[in-house]
Each structure stands twice: as structure tokens, then as C-alpha cells.
Amino acid sequence: MPLVNVHLPAVDGEIPDDVSRFLRDADRRIDEYQIRCRAPAFVPSNYEGAYRVLQGLADSPLMRGTLFCEWGSGYGVVACLASIVGFESAGIEAEGELVYAARQLAEEYELPVEFAHGSFVPPGNEDRVVAAGEYAWMTTDSDYAYDELGMEPNDFDLIYAYPWPDEEAVTAKLFERNAGPGALLLTFHGSTEFRLRRKTKKSKK
Ligand SMILES: C[S@@+](CC[C@H](N)C(=O)[O-])C[C@H]1O[C@@H](n2cnc3c(N)ncnc32)[C@H](O)[C@@H]1O
């Protein structure tokens, strides 16, 4: 099996004040955004939980390297948190207004995070997504996002995603087919549930 479950590193303790301030500001911006704009595919993760997991992973021997990408980055908060804890961070998001908002958020906090407007479904995988079923929100078009970032999908050491329930299996499949050996997939599944999986060996295309 190319994907194996990995224990999440345990992280306790207080969230630093500057991170709490960042998260309060991000929550406020998201509340305003959701009143102003219609983006039904966007639902925020548990950001405090994401911070704790990312903090545990940064500098952990579990990591193959420091390149992070948020698949479907929404308002960009998790990609920003990844940058705060020391990852070289990027996000890919299909909704242009969310990409704009995420870029503004990162810029105002002077976080070097790159956001690409497009699909995280790697080129050549669109048919697999379509063939695998009908999904709530996963888009398959605009597949130049990796070019915009100057990266290949298999460059990233850690991918984060908050898939809709019906997109969980196909998200894992896309990671399994396109990530590099040793890369980690961190997914959020609502409430306080995070899951970490590693790609263990090269998969057949
Ligand atoms: C459940 S939201 C999670 C947002 C963000 N990751 C967070 O945790 O706050 C899923 C996001 O994925 C985006 N999305 C869905 N399919 C996508 C695709 N193929 N490429 C890029 N973004 C996609 C949606 O527009 C939405 O913003």
C-alpha cells in the first residue's frame, strides 16, 4: 500500500500571542468575506488545531523536507500558519476572490507565502477525477497552478487539504499518484480530527 497512516506528533501548550492575534484577525476577515461574497465551496478548517499539528511537524524527523502546499487554500490561513512555523509555503485555490484575499492576508503579515489561482488536480489527472465520480465542489479545470508556483506536485514534502466528505478518497488518490516518495498528506475531517499519511514508495501511474 503506497499510503500508510502516521501518528500525529503531540503538541500541547499555549498558542503564542502573535499567532492568536493572527487567527482572530483571520476569523474576522473570513466572517466579513462570507457575508460579502458567495463561495459555498469554502469552509474554514480548525485553525488552532492545524497550527498545533504543523508546529509538531516542523523540525520533526517525520518530515522529508520543508516544502508545504495547501490544496484548496481558501482564505490561505493554513498556508500562512505553515509559513509561521517555518515551512516554505504555497497554496492553490480555484476561487479567484479567495486567492486575492489570501495574498492580502499573507502580505499584511509579511509572510512569504505564494498563492496560485487554479486547480490542485495535477495535469493529466482530470479524467481520473471525473471518472471517479461526481463531487460536491472539486473543480478539475485550470491546471496551470503548479507552473505558476514553479513547482511539480512531487516537489512538496507536506500537502494539506480539507476535502469535502465525498472528496476524501479522490484527494488521497491524487496524492498517492502524484506526490513524491516520503511526502506526507495531512487532512482535516471536521471538529478536531486530523489525519496524517505518508506515501511510502513510487506508485504506478
Ligand atoms: C473546504 S474548503 C477548505 C479551505 C482551506 N483549506 C481551509 O482549510 O480553510 C475547500 C477549498 O478548496 C477549493 N477547491 C476545490 N477544488 C479545488 C481544486 N481542484 N483546486 C483548487 N481549489 C479547489 C474550494 O474553492 C475551497 O476554497
PDBQT file of the ligand as one rigid body, heavy atoms in Angstrom, charges set to zero:
ROOT
HETATM    1  C1  LIG A 301     -13.350  23.007   2.496  1.00  0.00    +0.000 C 
HETATM    2  S1  LIG A 301     -12.535  24.387   1.777  1.00  0.00    +0.000 S 
HETATM    3  C2  LIG A 301     -11.027  24.442   2.724  1.00  0.00    +0.000 C 
HETATM    4  C3  LIG A 301     -10.312  25.762   2.614  1.00  0.00    +0.000 C 
HETATM    5  C4  LIG A 301      -8.973  25.866   3.350  1.00  0.00    +0.000 C 
HETATM    6  N1  LIG A 301      -8.092  24.764   3.022  1.00  0.00    +0.000 N 
HETATM    7  C5  LIG A 301      -9.144  25.924   4.831  1.00  0.00    +0.000 C 
HETATM    8  O1  LIG A 301      -8.840  24.922   5.460  1.00  0.00    +0.000 OA
HETATM    9  O2  LIG A 301      -9.581  26.942   5.368  1.00  0.00    +0.000 OA
HETATM   10  C6  LIG A 301     -12.005  23.674   0.207  1.00  0.00    +0.000 C 
HETATM   11  C7  LIG A 301     -11.439  24.707  -0.757  1.00  0.00    +0.000 C 
HETATM   12  O3  LIG A 301     -10.939  24.017  -1.895  1.00  0.00    +0.000 OA
HETATM   13  C8  LIG A 301     -11.205  24.776  -3.068  1.00  0.00    +0.000 C 
HETATM   14  N2  LIG A 301     -11.139  23.822  -4.208  1.00  0.00    +0.000 N 
HETATM   15  C9  LIG A 301     -11.977  22.803  -4.519  1.00  0.00    +0.000 A 
HETATM   16  N3  LIG A 301     -11.499  22.102  -5.584  1.00  0.00    +0.000 NA
HETATM   17  C10 LIG A 301     -10.331  22.709  -5.924  1.00  0.00    +0.000 A 
HETATM   18  C11 LIG A 301      -9.356  22.434  -6.917  1.00  0.00    +0.000 A 
HETATM   19  N4  LIG A 301      -9.452  21.394  -7.757  1.00  0.00    +0.000 N 
HETATM   20  N5  LIG A 301      -8.280  23.242  -6.986  1.00  0.00    +0.000 NA
HETATM   21  C12 LIG A 301      -8.140  24.296  -6.139  1.00  0.00    +0.000 A 
HETATM   22  N6  LIG A 301      -9.034  24.597  -5.174  1.00  0.00    +0.000 NA
HETATM   23  C13 LIG A 301     -10.114  23.795  -5.058  1.00  0.00    +0.000 A 
HETATM   24  C14 LIG A 301     -12.560  25.396  -2.792  1.00  0.00    +0.000 C 
HETATM   25  O4  LIG A 301     -12.786  26.542  -3.589  1.00  0.00    +0.000 OA
HETATM   26  C15 LIG A 301     -12.431  25.731  -1.286  1.00  0.00    +0.000 C 
HETATM   27  O5  LIG A 301     -11.926  27.019  -1.085  1.00  0.00    +0.000 OA
ENDROOT
TORSDOF 0
